[in-house]
Amino acid sequence: MDTVTQVALGAAVGEAVMGRRVGRRAALWGGLCGLLPDLDLLVPLTDAVDRLTWHRGPSHSLFVLAAATPLVVRLILRLQPSTSGHRGRWVWLVFLAFATHVLLDCFTVYGTQIFWPLSTPPVMGSSIFIIDPAYSLPLILGVLAALFLHRTPRGHRLNALGLALSSLYLLWSLGAKLHVESRVRASLARQAIPYTALLSSPTAFNTLLWRIVTVNEGTYAEGYYSILDGDRDIRMAHHPANPELLHGLADHRPVRRLQWFTHGFYGVSREGGGIVITDLRMGMEPHYTFRFRVAADIDPLPLPEPARRVRSPRDLRALAWIWQRIWSRPTTQDEKRV
């Protein structure tokens, strides 16, 4: 999730654990701990794919954060010696602020390596967009209430209410995802559309319109389903994935890393004399967030080269389309995305 939301979540957790005992300091330390895992973005890595896959890696591991918790508590007690009688609660505050950060990230499509150093792919719940006001606003308002009303029970209650509402929204997102996937799978079966893997993820800033991606034997397909669509069949637009373009690159680290990181949801293309891998999970056809040139396109086999990011132009008109598509299903000729 975005930085503001993670700080607010950490602050809300800190207030809930220790706000009645140490006042505003609980929210302030909780917010700082909610920020710390994302400082991995500051690590100066030269390879573009390594930068992508390092984020939400070791600093988001539950094992690493559990080991770091007593060190952070020791720092807090050194700076706040008057609170040493609450050592046990400080441990809970720090660890829960860490843990809720990484677990929340697991709900996004980017994924989180909570089991690092194990080689399992990032955990990817894909039930909430990286920025969602419906999740963030209750947290932010609850924390602000606690900070300004920290001497009254009302401030603590409002913070707890914000946490409860945001947690209920996460549960809603999971329920919506299950509902959408059930409808989509039934629709694909009725249309006899084959696939080997299916991914559903909410579109920007909401959990009402969902983007569907399927992969199948050298192709991928994209479609959209709104919670309001009911039983109407989803339309899928099919595109070549071109995995054969990676012939000769099986041992190239950026290629292997992207195949692992994307859970297999990637496409390959020839562009500007190079071989480009696109992460199909983040973006909307044809504009994707993460695309990387990994080799020069020469005969007879592509020549591996250091990965570099290929940026796509942003299409801000997509936001207006998303809003319209939530409420009404376009006709075939009006459907922009499929």
VOGU-3710 file (C-alpha; in Angstrom, 3 decimals, decimal comma):
1> mdtvtqvalg> 0,000/0,000/0,000  0,991/3,643/-0,246  3,259/5,224/2,375  0,589/7,440/3,953  -1,675/4,452/4,539  1,128/2,359/6,016  2,099/5,146/8,432  -1,554/5,593/9,417  -1,976/1,854/9,972  1,144/1,675/12,143
11> aavgeavmgr> -0,006/4,720/14,125  -3,488/3,255/14,606  -2,011/-0,036/15,823  0,353/1,804/18,163  -2,494/3,845/19,613  -4,622/0,725/20,098  -1,822/-1,126/21,913  -0,448/1,629/24,149  -2,282/4,892/23,600  -3,975/4,816/26,994
21> rvgrraalwg> -0,609/4,335/28,717  1,850/6,630/26,943  -0,395/8,992/24,980  0,651/10,341/21,591  4,013/8,607/21,719  2,322/5,295/20,977  0,876/6,549/17,683  4,112/8,309/16,737  6,285/5,223/17,290  3,675/3,022/15,620
31> glcgllpdld> 3,669/5,285/12,569  7,469/5,194/12,379  7,492/1,394/12,572  4,802/1,333/9,905  7,157/3,277/7,645  10,424/1,406/8,277  9,870/-1,682/6,045  9,474/0,525/2,969  12,888/2,105/3,432  14,207/-0,739/1,275
41> llvpltdavd> 13,366/1,584/-1,623  16,469/3,579/-0,673  18,868/0,670/-1,318  20,975/1,745/-4,361  20,712/-1,266/-6,686  21,921/-0,828/-10,270  19,903/-3,580/-11,995  16,322/-2,505/-12,765  14,808/-5,957/-12,143  16,685/-6,324/-8,874
51> rltwhrgpsh> 15,293/-2,941/-7,750  11,768/-4,111/-8,561  12,036/-7,453/-6,807  14,118/-6,239/-3,851  11,243/-4,011/-2,699  9,012/-5,922/-0,295  11,794/-8,470/0,054  14,021/-8,913/3,137  12,620/-5,828/4,893  9,126/-7,327/4,610
61> slfvlaaatp> 10,042/-10,782/5,900  8,216/-11,775/9,070  11,383/-13,580/10,144  13,548/-10,474/9,721  11,012/-8,198/11,398  10,613/-10,543/14,359  14,404/-10,446/14,833  14,448/-6,649/14,489  11,660/-6,052/17,008  13,760/-6,315/20,215
71> lvvrlilrlq> 16,384/-4,006/18,697  13,783/-1,341/17,981  12,280/-1,768/21,457  15,729/-1,276/22,986  16,086/1,982/21,025  12,666/3,185/22,148  13,418/2,495/25,792  16,735/4,268/25,506  14,960/7,334/24,136  11,922/6,960/26,406
81> pstsghrgrw> 13,291/5,493/29,670  10,218/6,591/31,623  8,196/3,955/29,734  10,455/1,016/30,631  7,681/-0,463/32,778  5,762/-1,158/29,549  8,494/-3,178/27,817  6,143/-6,040/26,979  3,626/-3,749/25,355  6,361/-1,983/23,415
91> vwlvflafat> 7,314/-5,378/21,977  3,731/-5,943/20,874  3,428/-2,442/19,445  6,587/-2,714/17,339  5,957/-6,222/16,059  2,284/-5,588/15,264  3,134/-2,356/13,443  5,687/-4,308/11,382  3,439/-7,311/10,819  0,320/-5,365/9,832
101> hvlldcftvy> 2,402/-3,430/7,301  3,633/-6,528/5,494  0,336/-8,403/5,774  -1,542/-5,449/4,285  0,911/-5,437/1,387  -0,003/-9,084/0,796  -3,497/-7,962/-0,212  -2,121/-6,106/-3,257  -1,227/-7,559/-6,651  2,465/-6,596/-6,326
111> gtqifwplst> 2,959/-9,250/-3,670  5,189/-9,442/-0,594  8,053/-11,791/0,299  6,924/-12,389/3,882  8,732/-15,739/4,014  12,144/-14,472/2,809  14,811/-16,004/2,741  12,699/-18,916/1,503  12,448/-18,901/-2,285  8,655/-18,975/-2,421
121> ppvmgssifi> 7,119/-16,348/-4,763  5,731/-13,171/-3,191  2,372/-13,635/-1,475  -0,158/-11,934/-3,761  -3,740/-11,591/-2,537  -4,677/-9,014/-5,225  -7,892/-7,937/-3,510  -7,126/-4,226/-3,002  -5,500/-1,547/-5,141  -2,261/-0,009/-3,865
131> idpayslpli> -4,178/3,214/-3,093  -7,770/2,899/-1,931  -9,403/5,820/-0,079  -12,148/3,583/1,294  -9,500/1,695/3,252  -7,212/4,601/4,150  -9,620/7,348/5,228  -11,062/5,555/8,294  -7,517/4,867/9,513  -6,345/8,431/8,989
141> lgvlaalflh> -9,411/9,976/10,625  -9,202/7,592/13,587  -5,529/8,383/14,169  -6,132/12,125/13,923  -8,938/11,822/16,457  -6,648/9,906/18,822  -3,873/12,493/18,475  -6,134/15,457/19,143  -8,303/13,751/21,774  -5,609/11,573/23,335
151> rtprghrlna> -6,609/12,495/26,881  -10,220/11,395/26,431  -11,783/7,956/25,926  -13,479/9,254/22,794  -10,146/9,536/20,955  -9,256/5,922/21,730  -12,708/4,741/20,671  -12,578/6,633/17,374  -9,172/5,131/16,594  -10,526/1,649/17,313
161> lglalsslyl> -13,508/2,396/15,079  -11,200/3,435/12,238  -9,230/0,209/12,578  -12,434/-1,823/12,621  -13,866/-0,133/9,524  -10,661/-0,537/7,529  -10,425/-4,194/8,546  -14,034/-4,777/7,493  -13,224/-3,206/4,131  -10,367/-5,678/3,661
171> lwslgaklhv> -12,788/-8,517/4,372  -15,197/-7,014/1,850  -12,412/-6,933/-0,755  -11,739/-10,645/-0,250  -15,447/-11,454/-0,498  -15,763/-9,338/-3,643  -12,775/-11,112/-5,188  -14,241/-14,550/-4,495  -17,585/-13,456/-5,946  -15,983/-11,995/-9,071
181> esrvraslar> -13,791/-15,028/-9,723  -16,764/-17,342/-9,322  -18,779/-15,367/-11,895  -15,841/-15,039/-14,256  -14,934/-18,725/-14,173  -18,554/-19,630/-14,891  -18,627/-17,149/-17,779  -15,403/-18,484/-19,278  -16,745/-22,034/-19,012  -19,985/-21,052/-20,807
191> qaipytalls> -17,936/-19,489/-23,591  -15,513/-22,433/-23,730  -12,552/-20,096/-23,295  -9,534/-22,144/-22,117  -6,952/-20,891/-19,631  -4,235/-22,343/-17,420  -4,120/-19,511/-14,880  -6,446/-16,670/-13,924  -5,772/-13,452/-12,035  -8,362/-10,996/-10,740
201> sptafntllw> -7,419/-7,608/-9,297  -9,381/-4,431/-8,550  -8,952/-1,430/-10,795  -7,653/1,887/-9,471  -9,073/3,253/-6,222  -12,047/0,861/-5,884  -13,207/-2,716/-5,355  -16,224/-2,592/-7,668  -14,573/-2,996/-11,077  -12,137/-5,875/-11,482
211> rivtvnegty> -9,548/-6,569/-14,149  -9,236/-10,191/-15,247  -6,110/-11,664/-16,838  -5,824/-15,232/-18,086  -2,854/-17,043/-19,622  -2,987/-20,070/-21,869  -0,354/-21,706/-24,107  1,462/-18,679/-25,459  -1,381/-16,171/-25,168  -2,905/-13,953/-22,539
221> aegyysildg> -6,315/-12,311/-22,362  -7,706/-9,284/-20,544  -11,274/-8,452/-19,530  -13,254/-6,426/-16,999  -16,050/-7,376/-14,675  -18,075/-5,017/-12,494  -19,816/-6,184/-9,342  -22,947/-4,743/-10,979  -22,622/-6,895/-14,119  -24,540/-9,795/-12,608
231> drdirmahhp> -24,547/-12,930/-14,761  -23,597/-11,200/-18,003  -20,671/-12,860/-19,754  -17,264/-11,236/-19,568  -15,608/-10,290/-22,855  -11,931/-11,162/-23,126  -9,455/-9,652/-25,583  -6,665/-12,078/-26,510  -3,031/-11,147/-27,152  0,143/-13,116/-27,987
241> anpellhgla> 2,463/-13,646/-25,022  5,372/-14,728/-27,264  7,263/-16,908/-24,737  9,308/-18,311/-27,633  11,174/-14,979/-27,782  12,950/-15,992/-24,577  14,629/-18,951/-26,287  18,259/-18,921/-25,225  17,578/-16,691/-22,196  16,453/-19,328/-19,718
251> dhrpvrrlqw> 19,512/-18,813/-17,507  19,567/-15,021/-17,729  18,960/-13,762/-14,170  16,511/-10,927/-15,028  14,396/-13,367/-17,021  14,318/-15,990/-14,292  13,631/-13,319/-11,664  10,703/-11,809/-13,569  9,172/-15,214/-14,300  9,299/-15,953/-10,571
261> fthgfygvsr> 8,128/-12,516/-9,470  5,127/-12,326/-11,829  3,777/-15,804/-10,969  3,865/-16,488/-14,716  1,690/-13,498/-15,691  4,051/-11,921/-18,196  4,248/-11,185/-21,899  7,255/-10,865/-24,213  7,681/-8,578/-27,209  10,225/-7,242/-29,691
271> egggivitdl> 10,686/-3,498/-29,319  13,396/-1,156/-30,560  15,784/-3,956/-31,360  15,392/-5,587/-27,953  13,452/-8,256/-26,085  11,037/-6,758/-23,541  9,242/-8,588/-20,722  6,023/-7,029/-19,405  4,502/-7,717/-16,000  0,831/-8,211/-16,954
281> rmgmephytf> -0,475/-7,801/-13,412  -0,069/-4,026/-13,029  -1,598/-1,717/-15,602  -4,217/-1,867/-18,319  -3,670/-2,969/-21,903  -1,588/-1,555/-23,560  -0,175/0,583/-20,732  1,734/-1,378/-18,087  3,697/-0,211/-15,061  6,654/-2,598/-15,189
291> rfrvaadidp> 8,339/-3,450/-18,499  11,995/-4,421/-18,891  14,344/-4,851/-21,803  16,428/-7,934/-20,997  18,249/-8,744/-24,245  19,237/-7,478/-27,675  17,164/-8,993/-30,480  19,769/-10,537/-32,796  20,027/-13,754/-34,801  20,262/-16,621/-34,194
301> lplpeparrv> 19,669/-16,083/-30,444  19,009/-12,946/-28,398  22,019/-11,497/-26,612  21,511/-11,146/-22,819  22,113/-7,660/-21,451  21,625/-5,881/-18,113  17,947/-5,261/-17,513  16,665/-1,747/-17,948  13,175/-0,442/-17,461  11,044/0,547/-20,452
311> rsprdlrala> 8,482/3,125/-19,413  5,005/3,315/-20,920  3,038/6,569/-21,183  0,324/7,025/-18,583  -3,255/7,152/-19,831  -5,153/9,292/-17,332  -8,320/8,887/-19,404  -8,467/5,351/-18,026  -9,662/6,740/-14,679  -12,777/8,235/-16,300
321> wiwqriwsrp> -13,351/4,985/-18,164  -13,096/2,987/-14,938  -15,713/5,177/-13,257  -18,102/4,812/-16,184  -17,482/1,088/-16,533  -18,359/0,429/-12,878  -21,939/1,523/-13,429  -22,709/0,426/-16,973  -21,473/-2,258/-19,336  -20,371/-0,671/-22,645
331> ttqdekrv> -21,611/-1,957/-25,952  -19,137/-3,871/-28,091  -18,203/-0,837/-30,174  -17,818/1,388/-27,104  -15,702/-1,017/-25,042  -12,311/0,706/-24,896  -10,341/-1,937/-23,100  -11,705/-5,156/-24,613
//
